[in-house]
Amino acid sequence: MKPRNYFQGRQVVMLASIDWGATWQRHQSLAQAFTEAGADVFFVENTGFRGPSLGDFSRILERVKRLFRPTRRQKNRRIISPMVLPPTHKAFRLLNAVYFAPLIIAKLRKRGLTEKPVVFAYLPTETTLQLIDGLKPEIVVYDCVDNFHGHPTPPNDLRETEAGLIKLSSLILTTSSFLEAQKKALHPRVKRIHHGVNPDFLNYAFTPSTEFKRFCYFGTIWDALDYKAISSLATNGRTVDLIGPIKDPPPLLPDSVRFLPAVPHEKLAKKLDSYDGLVLPYAKTEYNKGVVPSKLYECLATGKPTLCSAIPSLIEFDNLIEVAKKPSDFSKIAEGLNKSETAQKRRKRLSAAADHTTGMQVKKIEAELMACAPDATDMDKDRSSK
């Protein structure tokens, strides 16, 4: 009989740091992959990290609207919009503890969640700790994809709440060497596992670029981006499209920079095929030190050149991407692509993407979870006998 995988028949609760939307990130990729591996997935959208700003108004309004809609369900995946206050004030935390967190737990139970789920936590906040306490999980995984300690407006007791989450976690996953080193000083089981790319994206027949005039960035448009780099690139007849939701108002940019709405993930490959190159223009900040964008392997899967800022976690990929040491270098690199770009570089990018499908990454996560629970095979036998 074929052996069962770790996720087959399990319930997985993902306490996400984002909302489910067109901007596809690690959270959605893993949720989809866990479902395909046989898990029953409950995706709880962002429960908050900082106080709201004016730029959050449209997102908050959309969240309120979703509260009155039926739970979104896709196969064995349920998407839960939580009613919760940000963990920034004592009064908010008290209300969360006595009312809003239990309300979320009750909503999950009503949607079919039973006892001892596997919890993937993304936000090291008091709210997350409250939810874990109510969920009574079999195992907790802290999937750390951000350098929260570099955030400009973190909760005052971030170190304490993250320490609480680390203590509850059997496994910590990270995506960059920076975050891996940071967490290894705090926990005995830390594993760096990059994001993956969907095989459907890999199978799209992207057209090789012959000229390098049209570039794009896809993802959330916010203060983490380096707009000087974008302005540098959008010169000498080149254009840059910024595709995605606007979280923070951008500065005034050249007319050769356009803002376009987010594209559904299933249509993204076709959209990217119309560009000559892609760009990951991240500002050099403390928060961005640990960033390995979830879109990196999607960029590589196009085979097209990807121009990136020289933040620590991206320099590691300098054999696959074009690293700009300063904003003005984006223009210089683009100018030289006609000479520097080769079929060999394209094949190398495609090969790297093929070696990092989401399914492959989930297998690595599964192996780590099995190592955390040596009796997992016995538990699987118990499940199959019921």
Secondary structure, 3 states (H helix, E strand, C coil): CCCCCCCCCCEEEEECCCCCCCCCCHHHHHHHHHHHCCCEEEEECCCCCCCCCHHHHHHHHHHHHHHCCCCEEECCEEEECCCCCCCCCHHHHHHHHHHHHHHHHHHHHHCCCCCCCEEEECCCCHHHHHHHHHHCCCEEEEEECCCHHHCCCCCCCHHHHHHHHHHHCCEEEECCHHHHHHHHCCCCCEEECCCCECHHHHCCCCCCCCCCCEEEEECCECCCECHHHHHHHCCCCCEEEEECCECCCCCCCCCCEEEECCCCHHHHHHHHCCCCEEEECECCCCHHHHCCCCCHHHHHHCCCCEEEECCHHHHCCCCCCEEECCCCHHHHHHHHHHHHCCHHHHHHHHHHHHCCEHHHHHHHHHHHHHHHCCCHHHHHHHHHHC
